[in-house]
């Protein structure tokens, strides 16, 4: 199994860019799904809370399911911010969101079970491989902002064990609408009603909404149980502080879902020791309870993300209007913009012909000193020219300088 796992395309590209930066190249790095603390530092209340907890000796093992005050804080946070009421036994704290995803797969999916997920999406193909499951990828198009509809998913749900959704979506930075999510929920419920009275196990929905506080513009985040309350029985949330508060390195995540499923996940997580550090848990509990500190942080954080996304979008739109082979989807959330850069068949100044996404990616990096990630890194096989652009590690000035470089590079193609 391990020998068959492929490495992260994003990390490979990031290593290539680091080498160029060390050599003095002024790269506008739009590849990493992370935050540069120089651009987006974590909230001061959270930072100071970790230091205080360490000074108080909060350095021993935490409870395997999370310190009680953090589970209670998540419970209150979901009630206040999302209108969702869950008992405490439905909440489990982990070392970031990845252990949540792994334990969902490990607890629900047996070898040979079918897992339905959209394309593009992040890492579902790798989890399917680890479990020996059968992946059922559902291709999505730019017409629907690369998000699946009920019509897309319904044919694949019969007999499936798990369906995976992510909104706002990594890599596209787009968010599912209430209408679309409602119809998907009804499709899941219809499939589970069909299974009643049979030996078939239920179909569950993994709802990864790690980016939900990062909706921008008029985008409003929605959840399955809020739209269709019966979905609480079948929905497991993936969440944490990594994206919401630019705290990727603190490694505090959590699962929220049906108590019986959470109990099985807790057993898995307990045996692999994938809990968040105690001091970070204590600090996060205090921060989630401080509504004023969160509002103060978001007042600068969210506009900073939106300004960067808007600058990328405006720059690409201006190139499109000038007749250059680019287009972009309007930003809706997360830290990502989806752009199609498609000079297929064009010849570079060094004589090469651009025929694949990878060739275009390398050419953009060399000719415009801009790093982007092709949708192949998210399971999309087609050479369509779609790329993910991430703004978490760049300044507004870097974006402003990069757009003219990209435009000149495109204009210089033969």
Secondary structure, DSSP 8 states (H G I E B T S, - for coil): -GGG----HHHHHHHHHHHHHHTT---EE---SS--TTTS---HHHHHHHHHHHHTT--S---TT--HHHHHHHHHHHHHHH-----GGGEEEESSSHHHHHHHHHHH--TT-EEEEEES-SSHHHHHHHHT-EEEEEE--GGGTT---HHHHHHHHTT-SEEEEESS-TTT-----HHHHHHHHHHHHHHHHHHTTSS----EEEEE-TTGGGB-TT-----HHHHSGGGGGTEEEEEESTTTTS-GGG--EEEE--HHHHHHHHHHHHHHT----HHHHHHHHHHHT-HHHHHHHHHHHHHHHHHHHHHHHHHHHHHHHTT-SEEE----BTTEEEEEE--TT-B-TTS-B--SHHHHHHHIIIII-EE-EEGGGGT--S---EEEEE-TT--HHHHHHHHHHHHHHHHT--
